Amino acid sequence: MQRRELLKGVALGGLAATLLAPTIAAVAQDKTASEAAQALAELQSTLDELEAAFATPAWNLRTPQDYAEARRVTLHTLLHGLQCWLEADPARPFFTLFTDQHKKLLGDNPDARYYSAVIDDQHGYRIRGNLAGATYTSFTIELAAGTDGGGIGSTLNDTQFKADENGDYEIIVSAEKVDGNWLPMSKGATSLTTRHYYEREQCINNDRLHHIPIDIQNLQKVAPRRSPNDADIAAGIRRVTAFVKGNVIPMNGENSLPWVSRVPNQFNPPKKDDSNNAVTYAARDNVYSMAPFVLGPDQALLIRGRFPTCRFSNVVLFNRFLQTLDYEERSISLNRAQAVLDAEGNFEMIVAHRDPGRPNWLDTEGRPFGIMFWRFQLPEGDIPPLETEVITLS
């Protein structure tokens, strides 16, 4: 387009604005008529309330780093809320990448890609995709996601559906059973999360060229959407606010989950049970074990154990808000393709502030406190215990 044609367009736009000025002025004079403006004020109020809450004993924030990370997880949660929930329409779903190197929340994973779509139980859906070389692929329906959460509903993993020789698949999500690949629709469904786990020497999330084809569409044809009005924008903002309220929470409260240890540097025995069903965004196929590490400047933590027979396993270091540490430039996680084993198949990992000069280093970034998080996926038989020992580095 030539410059003079662009200027003509600008002039026409100015003319249109002049003609519409009385209407615009009338709307501007009555800000109270805007529900979206009120919803935006509610979102700002929620952020202000969180900022004030950070200073309360419930959050137990003690250092400038604690406060910085509290604000960071709030913004990362807000970012996902805007991307996934602001313009969500269960009649017209779309997948959003849940986490990446610069959007970390809810226990993200260097070795996994997650996608999320807003759905409901009033519609049926068709998912098309490709396995893309994943170690494991699954689909989980969440209940009351976007608020405080109501646990998980139906799940389907790649041992339960068929893909063709190229890895392509199609899955129907519906209340009524269909032939072929079927994910039963759960009553009260609000979202659907996909999991694509990879066990490779390079973390999948550090492979920026790797593409996972995936799409979701309504089974029924829907009428063209109308332009969003004030009420639509207000509803979207309130969905974002609800997601932030439900997922930015203190991480130091009492927890009854059997796999969460409250004892520093010591894991509870990882066991298969159904406790994941009550945790929104958890994976039914995973066995978890989580514990805090607390280490002095010259201390390190040894973790000894043996990987079980399972589809996938890794250990990840998090900050107190279940955000992964920096996996782009540091070794903060280990899967079975990365871990060095001895002749008997056992591992010894070391959680340390600096390079200890031995294999299987998990880098704390110099943090005196953090979270260690294990995933064991579809394990066969019992999982060997995880033994720990605090040592002093010379």
C-alpha positions in Angstrom: 0.0 0.0 0.0 1.3 3.5 -1.0 1.7 6.0 1.7 -1.0 8.3 0.3 -3.5 5.4 0.3 -2.7 4.8 4.0 -3.2 8.4 4.8 -6.6 8.3 3.0 -7.6 5.4 5.3 -6.5 7.4 8.3 -8.6 10.4 7.1 -11.7 8.2 6.7 -11.2 6.7 10.1 -11.1 10.2 11.5 -14.3 11.1 9.7 -16.0 8.0 11.1 -14.8 9.0 14.6 -16.3 12.4 14.1 -19.7 11.1 13.0 -19.7 8.7 16.0 -18.6 11.2 18.5 -22.0 11.9 20.0 -22.6 8.2 20.6 -19.1 7.7 22.1 -19.6 10.7 24.4 -22.9 9.4 25.6 -21.4 6.1 26.6 -18.4 7.8 28.2 -20.6 9.9 30.4 -22.2 6.9 31.9 -19.4 4.7 33.0 -21.6 3.0 35.6 -23.5 1.5 32.7 -20.5 -0.6 31.8 -20.5 -4.0 33.4 -17.1 -4.7 31.9 -15.7 -1.6 33.7 -17.0 -3.0 36.9 -15.6 -6.4 36.2 -12.2 -4.9 35.5 -12.4 -3.0 38.8 -13.1 -6.4 40.5 -10.0 -7.9 38.9 -7.9 -5.0 40.1 -9.4 -5.4 43.5 -8.5 -9.1 43.5 -4.9 -8.3 42.6 -4.8 -5.6 45.4 -6.2 -8.1 47.9 -3.5 -10.6 47.0 -0.8 -8.0 47.3 -2.1 -7.1 50.8 -2.4 -10.8 51.7 1.2 -11.5 50.9 2.2 -9.6 54.1 0.0 -11.8 56.3 1.1 -14.8 58.3 -1.0 -17.1 56.1 1.5 -16.6 53.3 4.6 -16.8 55.5 6.7 -14.7 53.0 10.0 -13.7 54.6 12.4 -12.5 52.0 12.3 -10.0 49.1 12.7 -13.1 46.9 9.6 -14.6 48.4 7.6 -11.5 47.6 9.0 -11.3 44.1 8.0 -14.8 43.3 4.5 -14.3 44.8 4.0 -11.5 42.4 5.5 -13.5 39.6 3.2 -16.5 40.1 0.2 -14.1 40.3 1.2 -12.6 36.9 1.8 -16.0 35.3 -1.6 -17.2 36.5 -3.2 -14.0 35.3 -1.5 -14.5 31.9 -2.9 -18.0 31.5 -6.3 -16.7 32.7 -6.3 -14.1 29.9 -5.1 -16.5 27.3 -7.5 -19.3 28.2 -10.5 -17.9 30.0 -11.1 -14.3 28.8 -12.6 -15.3 25.4 -13.5 -18.9 26.3 -16.6 -20.2 24.7 -17.5 -23.9 25.3 -19.4 -23.9 22.0 -16.2 -22.9 20.2 -13.3 -24.4 22.2 -9.6 -23.9 21.4 -6.4 -25.3 22.9 -4.1 -22.9 24.8 -0.5 -23.9 25.8 -0.8 -24.2 29.6 2.8 -23.6 30.6 6.2 -22.8 29.0 9.6 -21.4 30.0 7.9 -18.0 30.7 4.5 -19.0 32.0 4.9 -21.3 35.0 2.1 -22.4 37.3 0.5 -25.4 39.0 3.5 -27.6 39.0 4.7 -27.2 35.4 7.1 -29.8 34.0 10.2 -29.4 31.8 9.5 -32.8 30.2 5.9 -32.2 29.3 3.7 -30.0 27.1 0.2 -29.3 28.4 -2.7 -27.8 26.5 -6.0 -26.6 28.0 -9.5 -25.9 26.5 -12.6 -24.6 28.1 -15.6 -27.0 27.5 -18.9 -27.8 29.2 -21.2 -30.8 29.5 -23.8 -29.3 27.1 -21.7 -30.0 24.0 -19.8 -32.8 22.4 -16.3 -32.4 20.8 -13.9 -33.9 18.3 -10.2 -33.9 19.1 -7.7 -34.4 16.3 -4.0 -34.7 16.8 -0.7 -36.6 16.4 1.3 -38.4 19.1 4.4 -36.5 17.8 6.8 -39.0 19.4 5.6 -38.5 22.9 6.3 -41.1 25.6 2.8 -40.7 26.9 -0.3 -38.8 25.8 -3.5 -38.3 27.7 -6.7 -36.2 28.0 -8.3 -35.3 31.3 -11.6 -33.5 32.0 -11.6 -31.1 35.0 -14.6 -30.2 37.1 -15.1 -26.7 38.3 -11.7 -25.6 36.9 -11.3 -21.9 36.7 -12.6 -21.5 40.3 -11.6 -23.5 43.4 -11.7 -26.7 41.4 -13.8 -29.8 41.9 -11.2 -32.5 41.0 -11.0 -34.5 37.8 -13.5 -36.4 35.7 -13.0 -38.8 32.8 -9.5 -39.5 31.5 -8.1 -41.3 28.4 -4.5 -42.2 27.8 -2.8 -43.6 24.8 -3.1 -47.2 26.0 -6.8 -46.7 25.7 -7.2 -45.1 22.3 -5.8 -46.0 18.9 -3.6 -43.9 16.5 -2.7 -44.8 13.0 0.8 -45.8 11.7 1.7 -42.1 11.4 0.6 -41.3 15.0 -2.6 -39.5 13.9 -5.7 -40.0 16.0 -9.3 -38.7 16.5 -11.2 -38.8 19.8 -14.8 -38.1 20.4 -15.8 -36.4 23.7 -19.5 -36.9 24.4 -22.1 -38.0 26.9 -23.2 -40.9 24.8 -20.8 -43.7 24.0 -19.6 -43.9 20.4 -17.5 -46.5 18.5 -13.8 -45.9 18.3 -11.8 -43.6 20.5 -14.2 -42.1 23.1 -13.7 -39.9 26.1 -16.9 -39.9 28.2 -18.1 -36.4 29.0 -18.2 -35.7 32.7 -21.1 -34.0 34.4 -19.9 -30.6 35.5 -17.0 -30.5 33.0 -15.4 -27.1 32.7 -12.1 -27.7 31.0 -10.0 -30.4 29.3 -6.2 -30.7 29.7 -3.9 -32.7 27.4 -0.6 -34.1 28.6 2.3 -34.9 26.3 5.3 -36.3 28.3 8.7 -36.9 26.7 11.7 -38.8 28.2 14.7 -37.5 26.3 18.1 -36.1 27.1 16.9 -32.7 26.1 13.8 -31.4 27.9 11.0 -31.2 25.5 10.3 -27.6 26.6 13.8 -26.6 25.6 13.1 -27.9 22.0 11.4 -24.9 20.6 11.1 -26.5 17.1 9.1 -29.5 18.3 5.4 -29.2 17.3 2.5 -31.2 18.6 -0.5 -31.0 16.2 -3.7 -30.8 18.2 -7.2 -29.3 17.7 -10.6 -29.4 19.2 -14.0 -28.6 17.6 -17.6 -28.8 18.5 -19.4 -31.8 17.1 -22.3 -29.6 16.0 -22.1 -26.7 13.7 -22.6 -23.4 15.5 -23.9 -20.1 14.2 -21.3 -17.4 13.5 -20.4 -15.6 16.7 -21.7 -12.1 17.1 -19.4 -9.2 18.1 -18.7 -9.3 21.8 -20.7 -6.8 23.8 -20.1 -5.2 27.2 -21.7 -8.1 29.0 -19.5 -10.6 27.1 -16.3 -8.8 28.1 -17.5 -8.5 31.7 -18.2 -12.3 31.8 -14.7 -13.0 30.4 -13.0 -10.7 32.9 -14.8 -12.4 35.7 -13.7 -15.8 34.5 -10.1 -14.5 34.6 -10.6 -13.2 38.1 -12.0 -16.5 39.2 -9.1 -18.4 37.8 -6.6 -16.1 39.6 -8.5 -16.4 42.9 -8.7 -20.2 42.6 -5.1 -20.8 41.7 -2.9 -18.2 43.5 -3.0 -19.6 47.0 -0.6 -19.9 50.0 1.5 -23.0 49.8 2.2 -23.4 53.5 -1.2 -24.6 54.7 -2.0 -28.0 56.1 -2.2 -30.7 53.4 -3.9 -34.0 53.8 -2.6 -35.6 50.6 -0.6 -38.7 51.5 2.1 -38.0 49.0 3.0 -34.5 50.4 5.7 -34.6 53.0 5.9 -31.8 55.6 9.3 -33.0 56.8 12.2 -31.3 55.2 14.5 -33.4 53.0 12.4 -36.5 53.5 9.8 -38.1 51.1 6.7 -40.0 52.0 6.6 -43.4 50.3 5.1 -43.0 46.8 2.1 -45.3 46.6 -0.7 -45.8 44.1 -4.1 -44.5 45.4 -7.0 -42.4 44.3 -6.1 -39.2 46.0 -5.4 -37.5 42.7 -9.0 -37.6 41.8 -9.8 -34.7 44.2 -7.0 -32.5 42.9 -8.0 -30.3 39.9 -5.2 -30.4 37.2 -3.7 -33.6 38.7 -3.2 -36.7 36.5 -5.0 -39.9 37.5 -2.2 -42.0 35.9 0.6 -40.4 38.0 1.9 -41.4 41.4 3.4 -38.3 43.1 5.8 -37.7 45.9 6.6 -34.2 47.1 8.9 -32.9 49.8 10.6 -29.6 50.8 14.4 -29.3 50.7 16.0 -27.1 53.3 19.8 -26.7 52.9 22.5 -24.6 54.5 25.2 -22.9 52.3 27.6 -25.9 52.4 24.9 -28.6 52.6 23.6 -31.0 49.9 20.9 -33.6 49.8 21.5 -37.1 48.5 18.5 -39.0 47.0 19.0 -42.7 46.5 16.6 -45.0 44.8 15.6 -47.0 41.8 13.2 -46.2 39.0 10.2 -48.5 38.9 8.9 -50.1 35.7 6.6 -47.3 34.4 5.8 -45.2 31.3 7.5 -42.1 32.5 9.4 -40.7 35.6 11.2 -37.6 36.6 12.0 -35.4 39.5 11.7 -31.6 39.3 12.8 -28.7 41.6 10.2 -26.0 42.2 10.0 -22.8 44.2 7.4 -22.6 47.0 4.7 -21.7 44.4 5.2 -24.9 42.4 7.0 -23.0 39.6 9.9 -24.9 38.0 13.3 -23.4 38.6 15.3 -22.3 35.5 15.5 -25.4 33.2 16.6 -23.4 30.2 20.1 -22.8 31.7 20.3 -25.1 34.7 19.9 -28.8 35.5 16.8 -28.7 37.8 15.2 -31.9 36.7 16.1 -35.5 35.8 14.2 -38.1 33.9 15.3 -41.7 33.1 17.1 -40.7 29.9 19.1 -38.1 31.8 19.9 -39.8 35.0 23.2 -41.8 35.4 22.6 -45.2 37.0 25.1 -47.6 38.7 25.7 -51.2 37.5 22.7 -52.5 39.5 20.3 -49.8 38.0 20.2 -47.6 41.1 20.6 -43.8 41.1 22.1 -41.4 43.5 21.1 -37.8 42.9 22.4 -34.7 44.6 20.5 -31.5 45.4 23.1 -28.8 45.8 23.7 -25.1 45.5 26.8 -25.6 43.4 28.2 -28.2 41.1 29.4 -31.1 43.3 31.5 -32.6 40.5 29.4 -35.8 40.4 26.6 -37.0 38.1 22.9 -36.3 38.7 23.2 -32.8 40.1 19.9 -31.0 40.7 20.7 -27.3 40.9 18.9 -25.3 43.6 20.0 -21.9 42.1 21.5 -21.3 45.5 18.0 -21.3 47.2 18.0 -22.5 50.9 14.4 -23.7 50.5 12.4 -25.3 47.6 10.2 -28.2 46.6 11.2 -31.6 45.2 8.5 -33.3 43.1 8.5 -36.8 41.7 6.2 -38.2 39.0 5.9 -42.0 38.4 3.5 -42.7 35.6 1.5 -45.9 35.3 4.0 -47.8 37.5 3.9 -51.5 37.6 4.2 -53.0 41.1 5.5 -51.1 44.1 7.7 -48.1 43.8 11.1 -48.4 45.6 11.5 -46.0 48.5 13.4 -42.8 48.1 16.2 -42.6 50.7 17.7 -39.2 51.6 20.8 -38.0 53.4 22.0 -34.5 54.1 25.8 -34.2 53.6 28.3 -31.4 53.9 30.2 -30.5 50.7 33.9 -29.8 51.2 
